[in-house]
Amino acid sequence: MKKMIIHGGRRLSGEVTIGGAKNSTVALIPAAILADTPVRFDMVPDILDVHNLMLILKSMNVHSTFEDGVLTIDPTEIVEAPLPSKAIKSLRASYYFMGSLLGRFQRATLSFPGGDNIGPRPIDQHIKAFEALGAAVEEDNGTVRITTGPEGLHGARVFLDVVSVGATINSILAAVKATGTTVIENAAKEPEIIDVATFLNNMGAHIRGAGTDVIRIEGVPTLRAMNTHTIIPDRIEAGTYLSMAAAMGDGVVIKNVIPEHLEAFTAKMIEMGVPLEINEDSIYVPHAENLKPIRIKTMPFPGFATDLQQPLTPLLFRANGSSVVIDTIYPKRIMHIAELRKMGANIRSEDDMIVVDPSDDLSGNQVQAGEIRAGAALVIAGLMADGDTEIEAADNILRGYDRIVDKLTALNADVEIVSKESLVENGQD
């Protein structure tokens, strides 16, 4: 495991360019095995999840290369093979291989996926969709086996009981080559779903309605990539840097953003009193002061994203009153609270609410990134704090944030990543 060391108190300025969306990328890579030709992605974030997904591809004899943000995947010699359980269990998005393997081979077997520990995230809606499409699903001691009869998958009506990004995408992946028409109702509307549908449509799929709550899919027999697919900007990374810039910045430009994807987030920042200057594909964050407390309630898109409630929290410390966060998606997403309290933050959880009081005197401490977005909150708090902050389990941060040390350094932060092994060698652990 790695450790991030932050020497706090330095003001930030300059510009940062947002990378491709993690939540698109981790679905697009499994989707690539549905193609009957090599595929090419641009604007791929350099994050650990991408490298873990490449290991999974390698286990199926799918060749991939990744350089300068361009990922090439060749599934033309794919074989059915056991998927590496360590890589599967390291990221929850590996469950997209259920839908893509089912679409490719009419069957799939893989270990129950892992990922961040942010509360229960069952896959019952995924299973419901696969069964509607004609598959049989068995769960046995952490392994999921999905099979179909001799006629394979067929189009069907799929009504999702809860709005789920994962179940929506997995339903699309399974249905895109199924015989007949599939209608997904109560579908999630996130931009990442549109991104995946755009990629598939550009290869010859017939998907309509992505971005609405009803998606219609006419199955096709083959998918062929003709052009490079450019991944949309990461709205969660963008929101993280927006919060950071407002908390510690003296003028920061956030580049390569789609402002429409961030409206629920930027509306809350403006409500706080941050004078954002929103342009066509960038947002300028000037020095912000005299901030007001706000109330946040996370909701499915286009509401306030659950992935952004933790990155916004350190900015709430600068408000002149108590703010409240209610996470309706993952109420147990509170791993950042105890760690922030170690740094002197006035934050607590009560009755499924997070109460954030003004905290002017954060101090560096040794803390742990329990998951990606909790880690992002600790990074921002570490930049705000006096002294040094050491974030253990920094691999969790690297799972979701593209070249974060380089980007922070360019903004005048003093940040480094060290391996536990190097600390031991230098007698620091």
Secondary structure, DSSP 4 states (H G I P E B T S, - for coil): -EEEEEE----EEEEEE--B-HHHHHHHHHHGGG-SS-EEEES----HHHHHHHHHHHHTT-EEEEETTEEEEE-TT-------HHHHHH-GGGGHHHHHHHHHHSEEEEEPP----SS----HHHHHHHHHTTEEEEEETTEEEEEE-TT--B--EEE-SS--HHHHHHHHHHHTTSBSEEEEES----HHHHHHHHHHHHTT-EEE-TTSSEEEEE--S-----SPEEPPB-HHHHHHHHHHHHHHEEEEEEES--GGGGHHHHHHHHHHT---EE-SSEEEE----SBPP-EEEE-STTSB-GGGHHHHHHHHTTBSS-EEEEESS-TT--HHHHHHHHTT--EEEETTEEEE------B--EEE--SHHHHHHHHHHHHHSBSEEEEE-THHHHTTSTTHHHHHHHTT-EEEEEEHHHHHHTT--
